[in-house]
Amino acid sequence: MPTPRMYIGLACAPDGRVFAIGGQAAGPNGRGASASVEIYDPSKDAWTTAASMPAAGASAAAVGYDGRIYAFGQSGNYAYDPKTDAWRALSAPPAGSPVSAFSLVPMGHSLALVGGPQSANLFTYDIDKDTFVKGPAYPIDPDVPGLQVRRSTPAAGLLADGSLFMIGGFDANSPEFQASADTFLLAPNATSWTQGPSLPTSLARAAAVVDKQGQVFTFGGQSSGYVGAIETCVTDVLGFGGGSWTSQDSVFDPRVGGAACVDPKGTVYFVGGEAVSPDGKSVSLVGTMEIFSP
């Protein structure tokens, strides 16, 4: 990716192109929100630029749906049309919905806003009506009894049976924002979440995708807490299938805050993030792209 960034929104279009949207990038006065949109075309093995977002977003979540790209975050919610290279603003989110550090997942004609430290409930966005709907509350936090789960930077997606999953993330109920190994599932039409098999390691700021066979894969992330720590990067690509988690592969460049998407052919792209220096004393933004074939 030409511009090193983390917390980007990453979306694969029906034609196979990969859109890297917003995020946090380096600037003259340090890191700041970016409005950049860069597109990778696998047929040409080249990056190009597209129309910038209407407003810079330091923590973007993006998905492709029905030929358009949807990007949600602190700067607002927008839809992008690749045919016209133009953005349009969507309705503002309601009070109590997440505004940063959440995942965006297509569900039918809606988009699920999963996690976020500000929210104790799932919210969905109805694409046809341009409205938000408040969904089931998250369960009681197994690590902090008496409080509902609040997860920052969880990974999320939709399983083959239509169940929504939320895995890992920083526990916003803990003083030090500890990374979590918890997995939560919401079955289709269910009104409450259930707890699934725990990850083999605590994991936050990771990316996740679901392949055509319904298997979940995670990429990157960290196992340490957020507050006062140089992150401990996770190298394993974790896979979930058949009711358990296993190590499937390793990333070439361990990093946190990267994003992943899977194209129509089943190829996975893992892009951007923040890497720790070899001596473990500093971090830097990267534009690294890795391609994974499940």
Secondary structure by P-SEA (a helix, b strand, c coil): ccccccbbbbbbcccbbbbbccccccccccbbbbcbbbbbbcccccccccccccccccbbbbbbcccbbbbbcccccccccccccbbbbccccccccccccbbbbbcccbbbbcccccccbbbbbcccccbbbbccccccccccccccccccbbbbbbcccbbbbbcccccccccccccccbbbbbcccccccccccccccccccbbbbbcccbbbbbcbbbcccccccccccccccccccccccccccccccccccbbbbbcccbbbbbbbbbbbcccccbbbbbbbbbbbcc
